[in-house]
Amino acid sequence: MSYSKYEIATLGEGCFWCSEAIFQRIKGVIKVESGYSGGNFPNPSYEDVCTGKTGHAEVVQITFDPSIISYKELLEIFFSTHDPTTLNRQGADVGTQYRSVIFYHNDEQRKIAEKLKEELNKSKIWENPIVTEISPFKNFYKAEDYHQNYYNNNSYQPYCSFVISPKLEKLKKYFKNKLKKPN
């Protein structure tokens, strides 16, 4: 499969299991990989990142077809499926590795992210201001195999049932027209 016509988005919205499950279901998304980005520690493991000392965030790297879904549309889903107003936490997941972050790959992505963040702050959808970090992409380290496709392989696990499934229900409710057809 040639990826030349595709683009990459790297997003962190807390636990990458949640993000992966969300973006795997979006039309135009070709591939989603869970991993670590934004730190200065080479080839970190999950245990390294969990210390909060590597500077990395849990992220998903999304390969998408911009002729089907735009970068802005991906960011609209991103902002709608987590709380972008909480610093370094999502629910019970606490630490800099769970921060809300957009790692842009080019100036166009940066402009789109900054503009959307500004528009959303002005709209006052959330009581508190958005704290999502917008930073240049510098690295991505794919997470261990057991983190890949986690929800699809473990939907019966308590974390999946109580944290991820409600996010997927919200996704279905608000972005039904963006979802892939079930197999």
C-alpha positions as CSV (number, residue, x, y, z in Angstrom):
1,M,0.0,0.0,0.0
2,S,1.4,3.4,-1.0
3,Y,1.2,6.1,1.6
4,S,2.3,9.0,-0.6
5,K,-1.2,10.5,-0.9
6,Y,-1.7,10.2,2.9
7,E,-0.9,12.5,5.7
8,I,0.1,11.9,9.4
9,A,-1.5,13.4,12.5
10,T,0.1,12.8,16.0
11,L,-2.3,13.4,18.9
12,G,-2.4,12.8,22.6
13,E,-5.5,12.9,24.6
14,G,-4.7,10.9,27.7
15,C,-4.5,7.1,27.4
16,F,-3.6,6.0,23.9
17,W,-6.0,3.0,24.2
18,C,-8.9,5.5,24.1
19,S,-7.5,7.5,21.2
20,E,-6.7,4.5,19.1
21,A,-10.2,3.0,19.5
22,I,-11.7,6.3,18.5
23,F,-9.7,7.1,15.4
24,Q,-9.7,3.5,14.1
25,R,-13.4,4.0,13.6
26,I,-13.2,7.1,11.4
27,K,-13.6,7.0,7.6
28,G,-10.5,8.0,5.8
29,V,-8.2,6.8,8.6
30,I,-5.8,4.2,7.1
31,K,-3.8,3.3,10.2
32,V,-3.6,4.1,13.9
33,E,-0.5,3.3,16.0
34,S,-0.2,3.9,19.7
35,G,3.1,5.2,20.9
36,Y,5.1,7.9,22.6
37,S,6.0,11.4,21.4
38,G,7.4,14.7,22.5
39,G,10.2,13.6,24.9
40,N,14.0,13.6,24.8
41,F,14.5,10.0,25.9
42,P,15.3,7.7,23.0
43,N,13.3,4.5,22.5
44,P,11.3,4.7,25.7
45,S,9.3,1.7,27.1
46,Y,5.9,2.0,28.6
47,E,7.5,1.7,32.1
48,D,9.9,4.6,31.2
49,V,7.1,6.9,30.0
50,C,5.0,6.0,33.1
51,T,7.6,7.6,35.3
52,G,6.7,11.0,33.9
53,K,10.5,11.7,33.5
54,T,10.9,11.1,29.8
55,G,8.9,14.1,28.6
56,H,6.9,11.8,26.3
57,A,3.1,11.8,26.0
58,E,1.0,8.8,25.1
59,V,-0.1,9.5,21.6
60,V,-1.6,8.0,18.5
61,Q,0.0,8.4,15.1
62,I,-2.8,8.5,12.5
63,T,-2.2,7.9,8.8
64,F,-5.2,9.4,7.0
65,D,-6.5,10.2,3.5
66,P,-7.1,14.0,3.4
67,S,-9.4,13.5,0.4
68,I,-11.8,11.6,2.8
69,I,-11.2,13.4,6.1
70,S,-9.4,16.6,6.7
71,Y,-6.9,17.4,9.4
72,K,-9.3,19.9,10.9
73,E,-12.1,17.2,11.1
74,L,-9.7,14.9,12.9
75,L,-8.9,17.7,15.4
76,E,-12.7,18.4,15.9
77,I,-13.0,14.7,16.9
78,F,-9.9,15.0,19.0
79,F,-11.3,18.0,21.0
80,S,-14.7,16.4,21.4
81,T,-13.6,13.1,22.7
82,H,-11.5,14.2,25.8
83,D,-11.4,17.1,28.2
84,P,-8.8,19.5,26.7
85,T,-9.1,21.8,29.7
86,T,-7.4,19.6,32.3
87,L,-3.7,19.9,32.6
88,N,-1.7,16.6,32.6
89,R,-4.7,14.3,33.3
90,Q,-7.7,12.6,31.8
91,G,-10.0,11.1,34.3
92,A,-8.0,8.9,36.7
93,D,-4.9,9.0,34.4
94,V,-2.6,11.6,35.9
95,G,0.8,12.8,34.7
96,T,2.5,14.7,31.9
97,Q,2.3,11.5,29.8
98,Y,-1.5,12.0,29.7
99,R,-1.4,15.6,28.6
100,S,-3.6,16.9,25.8
101,V,-1.3,17.6,22.9
102,I,-1.2,18.1,19.2
103,F,2.2,17.5,17.6
104,Y,2.0,19.2,14.2
105,H,4.0,17.9,11.2
106,N,4.0,21.1,9.1
107,D,3.1,24.8,9.3
108,E,-0.3,24.2,7.8
109,Q,-1.2,21.7,10.6
110,R,0.1,24.2,13.2
111,K,-2.1,27.0,11.8
112,I,-5.2,24.7,11.7
113,A,-4.6,23.6,15.3
114,E,-4.0,27.1,16.7
115,K,-7.0,28.5,14.8
116,L,-9.4,25.7,16.0
117,K,-8.1,26.0,19.6
118,E,-8.8,29.7,19.5
119,E,-12.2,29.3,18.0
120,L,-13.2,26.7,20.6
121,N,-11.9,28.8,23.5
122,K,-14.0,31.8,22.2
123,S,-17.1,29.6,21.9
124,K,-16.9,28.9,25.7
125,I,-18.0,25.2,25.1
126,W,-15.9,24.4,28.2
127,E,-16.0,26.4,31.5
128,N,-12.2,26.5,31.6
129,P,-9.8,27.4,28.9
130,I,-8.2,24.8,26.7
131,V,-4.7,23.8,27.8
132,T,-3.9,21.5,24.8
133,E,-0.3,21.9,23.9
134,I,0.5,22.5,20.3
135,S,4.1,21.6,19.5
136,P,6.3,20.6,16.6
137,F,6.5,16.9,15.9
138,K,10.0,15.6,16.7
139,N,9.7,11.9,17.3
140,F,7.4,8.9,17.5
141,Y,8.2,5.6,19.2
142,K,5.7,2.9,18.6
143,A,4.4,1.4,21.8
144,E,4.8,-2.3,22.7
145,D,2.7,-4.8,20.7
146,Y,0.4,-5.4,23.6
147,H,-0.7,-1.8,23.4
148,Q,-1.7,-2.0,19.7
149,N,-5.3,-2.5,18.9
150,Y,-5.9,-2.7,22.6
151,Y,-9.7,-2.0,22.8
152,N,-10.5,-4.3,19.9
153,N,-8.6,-7.1,21.5
154,N,-9.7,-6.4,25.1
155,S,-13.1,-4.7,25.1
156,Y,-14.2,-6.9,28.0
157,Q,-11.6,-5.4,30.4
158,P,-12.9,-3.1,33.1
159,Y,-11.0,0.0,31.8
160,C,-12.3,-0.6,28.3
161,S,-15.9,-1.0,29.5
162,F,-15.9,2.0,31.9
163,V,-13.6,4.5,30.1
164,I,-13.4,3.7,26.4
165,S,-16.9,2.3,25.6
166,P,-18.6,5.6,26.8
167,K,-16.2,7.6,24.6
168,L,-17.1,5.4,21.6
169,E,-20.9,5.9,22.3
170,K,-20.3,9.7,22.3
171,L,-18.4,9.4,19.1
172,K,-21.3,7.5,17.5
173,K,-23.7,10.1,18.7
174,Y,-21.9,13.2,17.5
175,F,-19.9,11.9,14.5
176,K,-22.1,9.2,13.1
177,N,-21.5,10.5,9.5
178,K,-17.7,10.2,10.0
179,L,-17.7,6.5,11.1
180,K,-16.6,3.6,9.0
181,K,-19.3,1.1,8.1
182,P,-19.2,-1.9,10.5
183,N,-17.7,-5.1,8.9
